[in-house]
Amino acid sequence: MIDTTHFKFASHSRCLIAFVVSLMWVQWFSNECVAQATGPTTGSANASAGPTPSDRPGEQASTNGVGVNFELLAGDQEQRIDRLINNMTLAEKIGQLVQLYPDEDALGDDLAQRVRRGQIGSIFYPGNPDVVREAQRIARDESRLGIPLLIARDVIHGFRTIFPIPLGQAASWNPELVEQAARVSAHEAKLAGIDWTFAPMVDITRDARWGRIAESLGEDPYLSSKLAAAMVEGFQQERDGHFGGIIACAKHYVGYGLVEGGRDYNRVSVSQADLHNILLPPFRASVDAGCRTLMTSFSEINGVPATAHAPLLRGVLKRDWQFDGIVVSDWGSIGEMVVHGFAKDPVQATELAVMAGVDMDMCNALFEKHLAKLVAKERVPIERLDDAVRRVLRVKFALANRPAEFSDPEVLGEQGLELSRRVARESVVLLKNNGPLPLDLAKLKRVAVIGPMADAPQQQLGCWVLDAKSEDSVTPLADLRKRLGDKAEVLYAPGADSTMSDDETLIPAAVKAASEADVALLFVGEDAVLSGEARSRASLNLPGVQSQLVKQVVDTGVPTVLVFLAGRPLAIGDEVEAAGAVLFAWHPGTMAGPAITDLLIGEASPSGKLPVTFPRSVGQTPIYYSRSNTGRPSPPEYRPLVGSGKVDLPIEFQYKSHYVDELPNPLFPFGFGLSYTQFDYSSINANSDKLSFGDDITLSAKVTNSGKVAAVEVVQLYVQDKFASIVRPVRELKAFRRVHLEPGESKRVTFRLNSADLEFYDNDGNRVLEPGDFNAWIGGDSNAQLLVEFEVVRANSSMKPNTAQQLPTAAASVPQPR
Ligand code: BGC
């Protein structure tokens, strides 16, 4: 029953209450949206009995000609939300926190009825726009309060137009482009009635075994933060109070990317310092970019499931960062706390989650089952419940001004496809080139196109492509046929049915094709199902018979270009060694073919840089550039014992940090990527050799294109804090810039750092800046050698603030629930 004491309706007719409140909901959204086609109808209420529009102060006309005393519409959004909450029943409040997955075929009577009763706040888009259209209509027109549903879907790297997997997009090091890709995805999704995507995934990961590395933005907190913010902005398109896109969701808060052994859902154990220095920054960047929702992780973190981690949820996120959006659990992660051995039963799991700060229950049906009882028993204060509802309503208000949806989908438009091609092109990393690239078409009569990924329309899309259609894909084979057609003959031989196939019978035909051609283009890698959620691998080798295929093709002596399409870094040292040139294209999406051909034939020069370190073998994982030094680093000239022909290591190599059967360094370092030209770095400079607390320092270097083609270089700045109260990484990325250089052209690239950029969190969760010596390198990857040193000094003037002390500290204590 609505408590009308807070309301003053123009008419006191009780029968109007439902309608009026419903109408208010729509009008509370915005002044403009009253006329939306999606606005409420009279539903079960009797509109004709209502008051007529008038010019009385405080009243507005509705589409139905019903006037409402909008005294209750006065005030800012928060006040309107509060009034709405005051008029919701407990069941309606809980309903807002419930998310379900409907059947794809039809909404179903039961779900329709629950939506009508206001018992559902959000549903997934099940692949069928009709289902969500109907659900949304019922929510808006037939539920008592007319509160719309949030329609959710994993739009991870495209809706219908598929962009490279996020890890591939990260290899572009191009936040503007990544933002544009998210815009297109949001647009396509919005047309299908989707309000909310569960992206970006901003988990830092340093373990290529973990299948979800494909969805990540790589190993580095700085690069991930920049790209995460760009994705959030692209998805949401929120400017000056206007919301143009779909709601973003930074996930999985937090620590998921560190799952032990790279095995999905596994435990995570992490120091306070690493948590704050490495894992939290991309979430903070997402929140600062306006991200309106966050999802908890499936994992436990230091023994506490992330879904019940009060210090991180209520403390860091909601208190310290002032995050006022929705925290949604991951799919079933509340109930899974019982399996974890953290909650004794689903009731306790529900209490723990909601009291820790989870606002919405994804597909677990636990809030709807247990929350009312928990509130009645005062295990969950009504204030906590209201806070969760308020957060959901805030998001719904934000969406209210969006342009109308459900028009006929204009998906897969030319511009989107062209953008997809560009993102794919910029995400490809040239790992090696001994000469075959770019292809000299004038000299090629026959081109062998080989490998299971050459013509695999579904596989090139990668993981999480729920709404893609494989027939939209342009494969490398199709595009090469089209673009080389009249210049060179294309000889196609797949060599294997799939990347996972153990059948060697197709290899001889591939070898034959190669031996008849002037060049062999060999497309190998991983099928899409080998990466993504619950797709961890224990090996990082090329699966199936692909290594044999590569070897036998290379053995023909025909120049071989290897193109990898895969969802993770692979341990491909032997293949790289054997081939003449190597491109790593990740899973490039719909436009894989055109993007890769652009690079193969030199219409563009590769500019991608690795957002993750490539291990030599799986045993090196986790491996990342931003490691700490040991007290016994391996000397650069170290060679493993196994394979050396010796019975033991020479004395100077003993008792060092290495493997006896592998080099300690990676196959390719973070930030690495070649081009068809050559970039030279020189003349590094710091504008001062001292940096006072609170001040800036300017670091610069000259970059020259000393080759013959115009190209883009990603110039990178790394810094090392040489001695500190906790051991700091050997180097950390602090800035980067994409620079276009014509042949022979030089540019001085300048980066400005503030002393705050050199702060870090210690193991008590305090953010500190310590005086001392720093190294800075500028170059084209994380092995950059051009070095300049400077010293951070305490300001001797009391005017200089110690910014460290002004920054929020980590949650030492947990605040009481609101
Ligand atoms: C994944 C999330 C995803 C959710 C909804 C879960 O299994 O971990 O990343 O957003 O499902 O599909």
Boltz pocket constraint, residues with backbone or C-beta under 6 A from the ligand:
constraints:
  - pocket:
      binder: B
      contacts: [[A, 154], [A, 198], [A, 251], [A, 330], [A, 331], [A, 533]]
      max_distance: 6.0
